């Protein structure tokens, strides 16, 4: 994963997933922050890895948070300004 790239593993129709996406919106304009969205139901392997844990925010170094956004963990995972 490229530096500054974050992935949200989610399910369509998941209220916690929608909430995390809303909370990530202000970060979208930050230089060096790129967000990819992946529906875990698109792959049996992803369902096995993340199905019971969505949403999961992964950063370049691994998991940043799951269920709820941890803004402090996200700030630590972001590239320096």
N, C-alpha and C positions, 0 to 999 in steps of 0.2 A: 504494500500500500504506500502510495506517495505521501511525503510529508505534507501535513495540512489536510489530508483527506480523511474524512470521517464517514462511517457507514451506520445507518440506522436500520436494524433488522426489525421488521414489524409485520403486522397482519392488517389487512384492509378491514375497516369497521371496528378496530380496537380503540376504545376511548383513551386508554393510557398512551397508545401510540400517537394518536392525534394530539394529545396534550404535549408530548415530548417534541413533536414537530413544531408546534406553536412556540414552545419555549426556545427552540433552536433558531427560529426565524431571525431574531436580532443579530445572530452571529453570521448570517449569510453574507453580509456586506463586508465582513472583516477580511482584510488581505491575508491570503494564505489559508483561508478556511474554505474547504470544498466538501459538500455533503452529497452522499449517494444514499438512495433509499432502495432497500431490497425487501420484497415480500417473502417471508419465510415459507409461505405455502407454495412457492414456485419450485421447490426442490425438497425431496424427502430427506436429504442430508441436512438441509437448513432447519427443517422441522425437528429433526432429531437433536440438533445442536441448540436451537434457540426457541423452539415451539412453546415451551411452558414459561419462558423467561422474557417474552417480548413486552415492551420494546427494549432492544439492546443497542447502546451506542458504543461503537468500536472506533478507536483512534489508531494512529500509526503504531502505537506501542501496545495495543490490546484493548480490553474492555475499559470503558470510561464509566459507564453506569448502566443500570437496567431498571425497569419498571418506571422510575422517575429520574428526571435529569438532575445530576449533581453538578451545579454550576462551578463549584470550587474544583472538582476533579476535571471538568472540561477546561477551565482556565489553565490548569497545570499541564494538560495535554496539548493545548494550542501552541503553535509556533510563536516565538517571541515577536513582539511588534517592532 
